[in-house]
Amino acid sequence: MPNQVRFSPWATPLSGVELVLGSGVAGGQGGLSVAEMRQLGRDCAVRATHQLVGETAGELTYSELGAPVWTGGNRQVHISISRTGQCAIGACSPTAIGIDIEFVDRNVNRLLNSFTVDEQELAKAVPPIAILCAKEAAGKATGVGLAGSITRWGVSPLGPDSPFLLVRDLHTGNQWRTWTGAIEVGARKLQCAIAQSHNPAREKLHEIYESAQVEVRPIGTQAWTDAVETVRERALSAVVITAWNPGTDRPSITANADANQRLLARLRKNCSDIWEADGFSPDSAHREPGYIAWGMQPDLGVKIAREFNQFAIFYFTANGERSLISA
């Protein structure tokens, strides 16, 4: 890659999303070749991934449909890449994500006829290029791209005062919350769109999980201790997982207790150091039992969480840093 290539992280209002923008000109050759641009996109995605997970393990590969995939690391992450002109951008997030960039001065008039009546009305307030980028970003987040037709994706405002657009996959009914914004690159501007899955029920669960506190204790003992402090004292990484109340379901206490016993048996197949772990709301009004598996890798924790239809797990690093990883 030529020395003239410049990389720069770029921040957005989206939490948990890391972006790296790359641009450059091959010295004396007029511009980067197609192969160099592809490599630039890969390099941006790798840098964004390392910014998010803080590790060098892992490798960027591609799915059968050509979507970039991160494999071999200790964390499950999702990545997306977009290129235009002499610019590329890589995005990384713990949840499914899609990104698209285009120069804001690109002439898209010939594509306006494909807009619905509602989208044509939206284009009076939102640049048409932003609407097109939103469709492309949602397609990438789904893993299929535009699939040959921009009419598969319907765009509307997310709400009266929301800075986001809502993109609907008209084939499946899935929805994507999409942020749009501009990036200055020299004398020109790039239109950027970033799409993440929109599920109001799951987003509420995410807020509840993020605010939860966790206490732990060895099985069979009585005294609870703060999870962060205990992790630091033991200097061990750990996964906290429950089988209680999967997703938005609310089974009986007996059914939840039975599920937790099955979870304990499942965890013991892969971990010999398991304690009890309770998650509870800040006001202590709601408490859910579960387990902390010491030394378990987060990818295995996510796999087990999915077996029990759970929304997410907590992962603690050995220094006590806690992260919520979606299952």
N, C-alpha and C positions, 0 to 999 in steps of 0.2 A: 504494500500500500504506500503511495507517495507520501513524503514528509509533509506536504502541504495540507493534508487532511486534518481537519480540526474537529475535536469532540467536545461537547459541552452538555452537562446535565441541564434539564429544563423542568421547572416546577409547575404544577397545576393545582387547582383546588381539590383534586381527587386524592383521598387518603389511600396509602398503601400502594400507590403507583409510582414506579421509577421510570424516567425517560432519559434517553441520551440521544442527542442530535449530532449527526456527523455531516460535514460538508468539505469539499476540497476540489482542487484542480490539479491534474497531473502536470508536472513541470514541463513546460514547453510543448505539450502534446494537445493542448486545447481543452481537454476534459477527461474525466475518468471513463474507462471502458465499461461495457456492460458487466464483464466479470468483476472488475474492481468495484462497481456499484453494488453488486450482490454481496461482495465481501464486506463492503462498508456497512451494509444493513446488518449482516451477521455480527460484525464487531460492535455495533451500537447495541444490539440485543444482549450480547454477552456482558458488556459493561453495565447495562441497566440491571441485569440479573445479579451481578456481583454487588451492585449498590444495594439491592433489596435484601439479599440473603447473607451478604458478608462472607462469602466463601469462593474458592476457586474450583471446587469439585463440580463436575457436571459437564454436559456436552450439548451443543445445539444440533438437533437433527430435524428431520422433516417427516410429516405424516404422509399417508398415501395420497392425500389431496393437496400436498405441497405446503401445508401449514407448519410453521416453525414449532418445535417441541423441545423442551428442556428435559434431559434425562440424566440419571446417574448422580444427582445431587442429594443432599440430605433434606431438602424441602421441596414440596410440590409447588411449582410456580407455573404461570402461564405467560407466554410471550407473544408479541406481535411485531411485525416489521412493515415499514412502508418506505418507498423510494419515489422521488420525482426529481427530474433534472439532475443536478449534482449534489442533491441532499438525500439523506436517509435518516430514519429515526427508529429506535428500538424501544419497546415498552415492556415492562415486566410487572406482574401483579400476582398476589396469592389466588385470585379468582380469574375466571375467563375474561379476556380483554381483547379488543381489536382497535387498531389505530390506522389512520389514513392521513396523508398529507398531499396537498396540491398547492401550486402557486395561486394566490388569490386573483391574479390577473388572467388566469386561464379562461378562454372563451368557451362557455358551456351552453350558449344559446340553443344549439341544435338539440340538446338533451331536455330542454324545458318542456317540450311537447309530451314527454313521457311522465311528467308530473301529474298527479291527481289534481282535481279542482282545489282541494284543501291545501295541497303542497304549493300550488301556484299562489294561493292567498298568503301562505306562510312566507313565500319568497319575497313578498313585499316588505317584510320586517327582518328576515334572515337572508344573508347572501345565498344565492342558489348554489354556489360552490360548497358552502357549509352543509347544505342539505345533501348534496351528492357525497361529500366526504363522510357524513353520518351514515348513509346507506352502506358505503364501502366498509367503514369501521365495524358496523354491526355484522355484516357478512363475514368479516374476518374473525370476529369474536365467536361466531357460530361455527367457524371452521370450514365454511364452504365458499367464502368470498361472495361476489355478486351472483355467482352461479348463472351467468349469462344474461341476467335481466335485472335492471334496477327497479323494475315494477314489483318485484317480490317484496320490497321493503317500503313500508309506509311510514312517513315522518310527520310528527305533529309536536306541538309544544308539550312539555311534561306537565306544566301547570301555568297559571296566569302570571306568576312572578318568578318562575323557576329559570335559572340560567342554563338548564339542560333541555335537550330535545328527547322525545320518546320515539324510538324506532321499533316498529312491529314487523316481525317475520310473518307475512301473510300466508305462508305455507304451513307453519307450525303453531302460530299464535304466541310464540315467545316474544318477550319485550326486552329492549335494551335502552338503558339510560345513557345518553350520549352528550358529552361535553364538547363544545367547539370553541376554538380560540385561534388567535393569530401569533405566529412566530416571525420575528424580523431576522432575515438572513441577508446581511449586506444592505443593498439598496432595495431589495425585494421582500415580500412577505409571503409566508406559507400559511395556508389554512390548514388547521389541524382538527381532527375529530377523534375522540376516544370513547369507545363503547364498552359498557359493563352491563351484565345481566341485571334486569330490573324485576325484582320480586318483592313487593311491599312487605309480605309476611316474613320472608327471610331477612329483609333489611331490619325489621323490628327485632327479630331474634338476634341478629348481629349486635344491635345496640344493647340488648339485655346481656349477652355474653360478655361484651367489652366492659360493662360496668360491674360484672360479677366479681366477688372476692372468693378466694380459695383457701381452705384450711386442710391440713393433712394430719394423719396419725398412723402408726403401725397398727395393722389389723389385730384386734383383741385388746387394745389399750383404750384408755379413756380420755387422755389429754390431747386436745387439738392444738396445733401450732400453725402459724402463718406459713403459707406455701413458699413465698419468696424467701423468707428468712431461712426456712429449712433447706431449700435447694442450695442456698449459698453456704450453709453450714456443711452440708454433705458434699458440695462441689460436684454434683452430678446433674446431668441433663435429665429431663423426664417429660413424659406425656401424661396429661390428665384427661380422662375420658369417662363418660357415663352412658348408661343405656336407658336412663330415666327420661320420660317424656320425649320420645323421638320426634324431631321436627315440630310441627304444629299439633301433633297428636297428644291427647291427654288420657292415657290408660288409667285403670284403677291402681291404687297403691300396691295391691297384691301382684298385678301384672308387671308393674314397674320393678318391684322387688325381685320377681322371678327373672326378669330381663337382666337385672344387675348381677344376679348369681351366674347366669349364662355368660355374661361379659367377663366376670372374674375367671371362670374356667377357661375362656378363650384367651385371656391375657396370660394366664399361667403356662400356656403352651409355648409362649415366646419370651417370657420374662420370669425370673425367679425372685425378683425384689419388688413386691407390690404392696402398697399401703392403701388405706382408705383416703378418699379426697372428697370433700364436700364443697360445692359451689353455692354461694348464697348472695342475695341481693344486698345492696348497701344498707338498707333499713332492716335487714335480717328477717323480713317478713316471709321470704320464700327461700327454701333450702333444698338442694338436690344432691343425693349421694352418688358417689362414683369412685374411681380409683386413680392412683398415680402409679405409673409403671416406670420405675427408675432405669435410666439407660436406654429406654426404647427409642428407636429412631422415629421421627415424625411421619415419614411416609408409611411405616407400618401402622402407626396410630391412626392415620387417616383411613387406611384400608379397613381396619377393624371398626372404626366409627361408621363407615359406610355399610358394613355388615349389619349394624344395629340401627340403620337409618338415622344416624345422628347428623346434626347440622355442622358441627365443628369440633375441634379439640383444642386444648391449650398445650402449647409447647414451651417448656422452660429450658433455657440454656443453663450451663453449669454456674454462671455468675448471677442467676436469678432473673434474667430478662424474660418476660412473658410475651408470647405472641399467640394470636388466635388464627388457626389455620382451618379454612373451610374444607369440609368433607364432601 
